[in-house]
């Protein structure tokens, strides 16, 4: 019930994932990033433990393909899962189990992997990869452009209701973790609006964590 992207910015080394689904709060279960390690997604009939396993294996030096191979060969009920991974060298890998739902598709390229299930057409992941590779700018903008290309191409067979995006940068925690957990509108477009609000403050939130004394004020009533 999902289409998604995992990617690396070759210029900055930043990792990111974006995902949308007909299910509520999809990013709460599917999206995983780790600074200096990689990006991963665990989707379809989701087991959230698998995303962390992929990152743990890549942190130990496994390539994306090796990590996906180990997890797909050693996890129970793997025939129901889809796995995506992009490692620190920009290598990408995707796995789709034999019981993944409906129209299933997957695609990958340098620094990017995409997969989906219950798709309107199985070429949606290829559309996502091509849109990402053709894009420029901040990784978040590139992820959103790729996801919007998927929506424009038909996306999931039925309406989608949630979306999320997570990015890892120069600190141990995700520097972006934005979600639209349920909407009757277009969650990818709404997620882009949330990013538009958050983007100008991204660096300030990192500074506030690392050195509050040098951070700008919050710009809200009562903050002097």
Number of C-alpha atoms within 10 A of each C-alpha: 24 27 30 32 33 34 36 28 19 14 9 11 19 25 32 33 34 31 29 34 30 21 16 17 18 25 28 14 16 27 28 29 30 25 21 19 24 32 36 34 33 26 31 25 17 18 19 16 12 24 25 19 17 34 26 16 18 25 18 10 14 19 23 26 19 16 26 28 17 14 18 21 10 9 13 11 12 22 15 17 23 30 29 33 36 37 29 24 16 22 20 28 25 23 20 23 16 12 15 21 19 16 17 26 21 25 23 24 18 15 22 30 32 31 32 33 28 22 24 18 18 20 20 31 29 19 21 32 28 17 20 25 15 11 14 12 9 13 23 23 17 20 29 25 21 26 30 21 20 25 22 11 15 16 29 25 16 13 16 24 21 27 33 28 27 24 26 25 19 14 13 11 14 18 19 19 19 18 25 23 19 18 14 9 12 18 26 27 17 17 21 24 12 14 20 12 10 14 15 10 13 13 12 17 17 18 15 15 11 12 9 13 10 10 15 12 12 13 8 7 6 6 7 7
